[in-house]
Amino acid sequence: MTNPVLRFWQNSMRAIPSSERFPFFQEAYFTNYYRARVFAIALFTIHLFVMYIDFQHRAAGLWDAMPGYRYLFYLHVVLQAVLLLFIVLMTLARPANPASVRVSHIVTVLLFIFFILVWAASVSSVDQMIHNLITVYIIALFGVAVAFYVSGAASFLMYILAHAYFMVGITHMQSNQNILLGHYLNGTALVVVAWVLSRLVFSSRVKEFLDTKTIERQKVEIEEAKEKTESILKNILPENIVKQINGSGYPPPQYNPSTTIVFADFVSFYKIAETSDAREVLKILEEMFTAFDGCVREHNLEKLKTIGDCYMFAGGLFADDNQLGEAVEAALEIREVVRRYSDDLRSRTGHDWALRIGIHTGPAITGIIGTWRFIYDVWGPTVNIASRLEAASLPHKINVSQQVYEILRRTDKYTLEPRGALAIKNMQAVEMYFVERKKEKVTAEKAV
């Protein structure tokens, strides 16, 4: 078991990672530096009044009657000169923040503290010629112990040297052996108590530093966990919905008067799945859906979900319009992705891969369904019609409704091939159209 005295001597420094020790000293000595400056200004101000008293002692003839008063004056002059030097130095070279504390700042503070201890020991030694007291030395010991954070080795060395100087000084100045013995005993006991107090103060600063670092680390971990959770949520829910959840909780269902719904489904997928390697089919779906995601995100649309080989996305959920144009462009790009890789897909599975796509626009209700493994969904007649349009489409064709036709025909970007009114499951016949980019537009785009 480690000796308690040895553990105390180490001041918990081993608890601080080696990489954090200099930052710890920077923070501690940043506080020390400003305390030393305030300490110096306060002492300088107080001793202006003390020197006034010195001159009164001189006028009263005490300098000649008791030379100790003259020596105290000289010590006060030395103190004021050194304090003024430290005040100027600490004002001109003061660090702006803990990170700007350098070794020179640390050395300056240590020299200041050591000077205060030695000066106080000198005053108490001279005071033997007047009052036989060591009060100033004791006040300095405890003042330094409480006011400054100094590491174990540095404080031990300063206290030992200052106390050795004190012992030599009072031995030289005090002739009464009984008083001298009392000063030896009391001074030594009190310097030990003061040093122990300084260790407690320093150890509390170490603990405060470690607690602060722990809190900072926990904050970073919490932020990282929050970002990770938010990233997961954004993969499940639209970003706008995530913001609403983080801000005011789960949003109520919303009525969207103009929404564009798109379904894309692979033709005869069940046959492909039955006769191909399942792992290869799943890998292809992942590749295709990842490419689809890129097309949808590029046009600021919202992916809703995948159901087996069916890919569903929408426009107008969080925009001022129904984003029909963006949805059609995304659908055309998705179809081109499948066409581009058709040879590769055929070689990997032995089957042709083709998409059917259906697009419809109209009102819809949106919202979060469920509290466990919840999803953000869209429902209503618009969704049903879009699904039926996809089912009634042909391979590599984009099938749109009359409502979509009425909007697209106002533009000059697409050709719309009428298919007539076709019956769809559980609904009345719906006018349908195949949509394509106009050839001249496609040629121009390729030229660009």
C-alpha positions in Angstrom: 0.0 0.0 0.0 1.3 3.4 -0.9 2.4 5.6 2.0 -0.3 8.3 2.6 2.5 10.9 3.1 4.0 10.0 -0.2 0.5 10.2 -1.9 0.1 13.6 -0.4 3.5 14.7 -1.5 2.6 13.8 -5.1 -0.3 16.2 -5.0 -2.4 14.1 -7.3 -0.3 15.1 -10.2 -0.2 11.6 -11.5 -3.9 11.8 -11.9 -3.3 14.4 -14.6 -2.4 12.9 -18.0 1.1 13.9 -19.1 -0.3 15.7 -22.1 -2.5 17.8 -19.9 0.1 18.8 -17.3 1.4 21.9 -19.0 -2.1 23.1 -19.8 -2.9 22.6 -16.1 0.1 24.8 -15.1 -1.0 27.4 -17.7 -4.4 27.6 -16.1 -3.1 27.6 -12.5 -0.4 30.2 -13.2 -2.8 32.3 -15.2 -4.7 32.7 -11.9 -1.4 33.0 -10.0 -0.2 35.8 -12.3 -3.2 38.0 -11.8 -3.3 37.3 -8.1 0.4 38.2 -7.8 -0.3 41.5 -9.6 -3.2 42.3 -7.3 -1.1 41.2 -4.3 1.8 43.5 -5.4 -0.4 46.5 -6.0 -2.1 46.0 -2.6 1.2 45.6 -0.7 2.6 48.6 -2.5 -0.4 50.8 -1.6 -0.4 49.6 2.1 3.3 50.2 2.5 3.0 53.8 1.3 1.1 54.3 4.6 3.6 52.1 6.5 6.5 54.3 5.2 4.7 57.3 6.4 4.7 55.7 9.9 8.4 55.0 9.5 9.0 58.7 9.0 7.0 59.5 12.1 9.2 57.0 14.0 12.2 58.9 12.7 10.8 62.2 13.8 10.1 60.7 17.3 13.8 59.7 17.5 13.1 56.0 17.4 15.6 55.3 14.6 18.5 56.3 16.9 17.0 54.8 20.1 16.0 51.5 18.4 17.9 50.8 15.2 15.4 48.1 14.3 13.0 50.9 13.1 15.6 52.2 10.7 16.3 48.7 9.3 12.5 48.2 8.9 12.4 51.4 6.8 15.2 50.1 4.6 13.3 46.8 4.2 10.2 48.8 3.2 12.2 50.8 0.6 13.5 47.5 -0.8 10.0 46.1 -0.8 8.5 49.1 -2.6 11.2 49.1 -5.3 10.9 45.3 -6.0 7.0 45.6 -5.9 7.1 48.4 -8.4 9.4 46.3 -10.6 7.0 43.4 -10.5 3.9 45.5 -11.1 5.5 47.0 -14.2 6.7 43.6 -15.4 3.4 41.9 -14.7 1.4 44.7 -16.4 3.5 44.8 -19.6 3.9 41.0 -20.0 0.6 39.8 -18.6 -0.9 36.8 -20.5 -4.2 37.4 -22.3 -5.6 33.9 -21.5 -4.4 30.6 -19.9 -3.2 29.3 -23.3 -0.8 32.3 -23.6 1.0 31.6 -20.3 4.6 30.8 -20.9 7.5 29.4 -18.7 8.6 33.0 -18.2 5.3 33.9 -16.6 5.5 30.8 -14.3 9.1 31.8 -13.3 8.0 35.4 -12.6 5.3 34.3 -10.2 7.6 31.8 -8.4 10.2 34.6 -8.0 7.6 36.9 -6.6 6.3 34.4 -4.1 9.8 33.5 -3.0 10.7 37.2 -2.6 7.6 37.8 -0.4 8.6 34.8 1.9 12.2 36.0 2.2 11.2 39.6 2.7 8.7 38.6 5.4 11.5 36.4 7.1 13.8 39.5 7.0 11.1 41.7 8.6 10.5 39.2 11.4 14.2 38.9 11.9 14.6 42.7 12.3 11.5 42.8 14.4 13.5 40.8 17.1 15.2 44.1 17.8 11.8 45.8 18.5 8.9 43.5 19.5 10.4 39.9 19.5 7.6 38.8 17.2 7.5 36.7 14.0 4.0 37.8 13.0 4.9 39.1 9.5 6.6 35.9 8.6 3.6 33.7 9.7 1.1 36.0 7.8 3.3 35.7 4.7 3.5 31.8 5.0 -0.3 31.4 5.2 -1.0 34.2 2.8 1.1 32.5 0.1 -0.3 29.1 0.9 -3.9 30.2 0.4 -3.4 32.7 -2.4 -1.2 30.8 -4.9 -1.2 27.4 -6.6 2.4 26.0 -6.5 3.5 22.5 -7.2 4.9 20.3 -4.5 8.6 20.4 -5.4 8.6 24.2 -6.0 6.6 25.0 -2.9 8.8 22.6 -0.7 11.9 24.2 -2.0 10.7 27.8 -1.5 9.4 27.0 2.0 12.6 25.2 3.0 14.9 28.0 1.7 12.8 30.8 3.2 12.6 29.0 6.5 16.3 28.4 6.6 16.8 32.1 5.9 14.3 32.9 8.7 16.1 30.6 11.2 19.5 32.2 10.4 18.0 35.7 10.7 16.3 35.3 14.1 19.3 33.4 15.4 21.5 36.4 14.5 19.0 39.0 15.8 17.5 37.3 18.9 19.8 37.0 22.0 17.2 35.7 24.4 17.6 31.9 24.2 14.1 31.2 25.6 12.4 33.5 23.0 14.6 32.1 20.3 13.7 28.5 21.2 10.0 29.5 21.1 10.5 31.0 17.6 12.3 27.8 16.5 9.5 25.6 17.6 6.5 27.8 16.7 8.0 28.9 13.4 8.9 25.4 12.3 5.5 24.0 13.4 3.6 26.8 11.6 5.7 26.6 8.4 4.8 22.9 8.3 1.1 23.7 8.8 1.3 26.4 6.1 3.0 24.0 3.7 0.4 21.3 4.3 -2.3 24.0 3.7 -0.6 24.9 0.4 -0.7 21.3 -0.6 -4.4 21.1 0.1 -5.0 24.2 -1.9 -2.9 22.9 -4.8 -4.6 19.5 -4.6 -8.0 21.2 -4.7 -6.9 23.0 -7.9 -5.8 19.7 -9.4 -9.2 18.2 -8.6 -11.0 21.3 -10.0 -8.9 21.0 -13.2 -9.7 17.3 -13.6 -13.4 17.9 -12.9 -13.4 20.6 -15.5 -11.7 18.4 -18.0 -14.1 15.6 -17.2 -17.1 17.9 -17.8 -15.6 19.2 -21.0 -15.0 15.6 -22.2 -18.5 14.6 -21.2 -19.9 17.7 -23.1 -18.0 16.6 -26.2 -19.2 13.0 -25.8 -22.8 14.3 -25.3 -22.5 16.5 -28.4 -21.1 13.6 -30.4 -23.9 11.3 -29.2 -26.4 14.0 -30.0 -25.0 14.5 -33.5 -24.9 10.7 -34.0 -28.5 10.4 -32.8 -29.6 13.3 -35.0 -27.8 11.7 -37.9 -29.7 8.5 -37.4 -32.9 10.4 -37.1 -32.2 12.3 -40.3 -31.7 8.9 -42.0 -35.2 7.9 -40.8 -37.1 11.1 -40.9 -36.9 14.3 -43.0 -34.6 17.0 -41.7 -37.5 19.4 -41.1 -39.3 16.9 -39.0 -36.1 16.2 -36.9 -35.8 19.9 -36.2 -39.4 20.1 -35.1 -38.9 17.0 -32.8 -35.8 18.6 -31.3 -37.6 21.9 -30.9 -41.2 21.3 -29.8 -41.6 17.5 -29.8 -43.5 15.3 -32.2 -45.4 17.3 -34.8 -49.1 16.6 -35.4 -50.2 15.3 -38.8 -50.2 17.9 -41.6 -52.4 18.4 -44.6 -50.5 19.2 -47.7 -52.8 20.7 -50.4 -50.2 20.1 -53.2 -47.9 17.1 -53.0 -46.1 15.1 -55.7 -45.8 11.4 -55.1 -43.4 9.1 -57.1 -43.2 5.3 -57.0 -40.5 3.4 -58.8 -40.6 -0.4 -59.0 -38.4 -3.0 -60.7 -40.3 -5.1 -63.3 -40.7 -8.8 -62.5 -38.5 -8.5 -59.5 -40.0 -11.6 -57.9 -38.7 -13.7 -60.8 -35.2 -12.1 -60.5 -35.2 -12.8 -56.7 -36.3 -16.4 -57.1 -33.7 -17.4 -59.6 -30.7 -15.3 -58.5 -28.3 -15.3 -55.6 -30.1 -13.5 -52.7 -26.9 -11.8 -51.6 -26.2 -10.5 -55.1 -29.8 -9.2 -55.5 -29.6 -7.4 -52.1 -26.3 -5.9 -53.1 -27.7 -4.6 -56.4 -30.7 -3.1 -54.6 -28.4 -1.3 -52.2 -26.3 0.0 -55.1 -29.4 1.1 -57.0 -31.2 2.7 -54.1 -28.0 4.5 -53.0 -27.8 6.0 -56.5 -31.6 6.9 -56.4 -30.9 8.6 -53.0 -28.4 10.9 -54.7 -30.8 11.9 -57.5 -33.6 12.6 -55.0 -31.3 14.7 -52.7 -29.8 16.6 -55.6 -33.3 17.9 -56.4 -34.2 18.7 -52.7 -36.9 16.0 -52.6 -37.8 13.7 -49.8 -37.2 10.0 -49.9 -40.1 8.4 -48.0 -39.3 4.6 -47.9 -38.5 1.5 -49.7 -40.8 -1.5 -49.7 -38.9 -4.5 -51.1 -37.9 -3.4 -54.6 -40.2 -0.4 -54.6 -38.7 3.1 -54.1 -40.9 6.0 -53.0 -40.2 9.7 -52.8 -42.1 12.9 -52.8 -42.0 16.6 -53.4 -43.8 19.6 -52.0 -43.7 18.3 -48.4 -41.6 21.2 -47.1 -41.6 23.6 -50.1 -43.9 26.4 -51.3 -44.9 24.4 -54.4 -45.4 20.8 -55.3 -41.9 20.4 -56.8 -43.4 18.5 -59.7 -40.6 19.6 -62.1 -37.9 18.4 -59.7 -39.7 15.1 -59.2 -40.0 14.4 -62.9 -36.3 15.3 -63.4 -35.3 12.9 -60.5 -37.5 10.2 -62.0 -35.8 10.6 -65.4 -32.3 10.4 -63.8 -33.3 7.4 -61.7 -34.4 5.6 -64.9 -31.1 6.5 -66.6 -29.2 5.0 -63.7 -30.8 1.7 -64.3 -30.3 1.9 -68.1 -26.7 2.8 -67.6 -26.0 -0.3 -65.6 -28.3 -2.6 -67.4 -25.5 -4.7 -69.0 -23.7 -5.1 -65.7 -26.9 -6.1 -63.9 -27.8 -8.6 -66.6 -24.3 -10.2 -66.3 -24.6 -10.5 -62.6 -28.1 -12.0 -62.4 -28.9 -13.3 -65.9 -32.0 -11.0 -66.0 -32.9 -7.7 -67.5 -33.5 -5.0 -65.0 -36.1 -2.2 -65.8 -38.1 0.3 -63.9 -41.7 1.3 -63.9 -42.4 4.7 -62.5 -45.6 6.5 -61.7 -46.2 10.1 -60.7 -49.2 11.9 -59.4 -49.8 15.2 -57.7 -52.5 16.3 -55.3 -53.4 16.7 -51.7 -52.0 14.4 -49.0 -51.7 14.0 -45.3 -48.3 13.5 -43.8 -47.1 12.7 -40.3 -45.3 10.3 -38.0 -46.9 6.9 -37.5 -46.2 4.9 -34.3 -44.1 5.4 -31.2 -41.9 2.3 -31.6 -39.9 2.0 -34.8 -41.9 4.9 -36.1 -41.9 6.2 -39.7 -42.7 9.4 -41.4 -45.4 8.5 -44.0 -47.8 10.0 -46.5 -51.3 8.8 -47.2 -54.4 9.7 -49.1 -55.8 9.2 -52.6 -52.8 10.9 -54.2 -50.6 8.2 -52.8 -52.9 5.4 -54.1 -53.2 6.9 -57.6 -49.4 7.3 -57.9 -49.0 3.6 -56.8 -51.5 2.5 -59.4 -49.9 4.6 -62.1 -46.6 2.9 -61.4 -48.3 -0.5 -61.6 -49.9 0.5 -65.0 -46.6 1.8 -66.4 -44.3 -0.1 -68.8 -40.6 -1.0 -68.5 -38.4 2.1 -68.6 -41.5 4.3 -68.8 -42.6 7.1 -66.5 -46.4 7.1 -66.3 -48.2 10.3 -65.1 -51.7 11.4 -64.4 -54.0 14.0 -66.1 -53.1 16.4 -63.3 -49.4 16.1 -63.9 -50.0 16.4 -67.7 -51.9 19.7 -67.2 -48.9 21.2 -65.4 -46.1 19.8 -67.6 -47.7 20.7 -70.9 -47.3 24.4 -70.0 -43.5 23.9 -70.2 -41.4 23.3 -73.3 -39.2 20.6 -71.8 -41.2 17.4 -72.2 -43.1 15.3 -74.7 -46.3 13.7 -73.3 -47.6 10.6 -75.0 -51.3 10.1 -74.4 -52.4 6.6 -73.4 -56.1 7.2 -73.0 -58.2 6.5 -69.9 -57.0 3.2 -68.3 -58.8 1.4 -65.5 -56.8 0.9 -62.3 -57.5 -1.3 -59.4 -60.4 -0.2 -57.2 -60.7 3.2 -58.9 -62.3 4.8 -61.9 -60.4 5.0 -65.2 -57.6 7.5 -65.1 -56.1 9.5 -68.0 -52.5 8.5 -68.4 -49.4 9.8 -70.2 -45.8 8.7 -70.7 -43.4 11.6 -70.2 -40.0 12.1 -71.9 -37.6 14.9 -72.3 -37.8 16.6 -75.7 -35.1 15.3 -77.9 -33.8 18.7 -78.8 -33.5 19.5 -75.1 -31.6 16.3 -74.5 -29.3 17.0 -77.4 -28.6 20.6 -76.2 -27.9 19.3 -72.7 -25.4 16.8 -74.0 -23.7 19.4 -76.1 -23.3 21.6 -73.0 
